[in-house]
Amino acid sequence: MTKSEIIAHMALGAGITQAQAKEALSAYTDAAHTVLELSKRFVLPNIGILTVTARPARDGRNPRTGEKLKIAAGKKITFKAAKELKDAV
């Protein structure tokens, strides 16, 4: 489903214009970005939970040359599906 299809579906389901749905979706995604930047968890009701987790530094290897290299520590976003989503799928 594309962003424009999501907007159209939101507008139809909520009985609002597509412009209002686009604005609402933008506000929702901005909220998700802000919360995740603060290293917290973001709950998507009936869908799941997004959380930021630390990823330690580790050794890696260049697949072309086989040369060993160091991969820096970082952060990643993990997703845990909600029971409602698991049951629906």
Buried (B, 14 or more C-beta within 10 A) or exposed (E): EEEEEEBBEBBEEEEBEEEBBBEBBEEEEEEBEEBBEEEEEBEBEEEBBBBBEEEEEEEEEEEEEEEEEEEEEEEEEEEEBBEEEEEEE
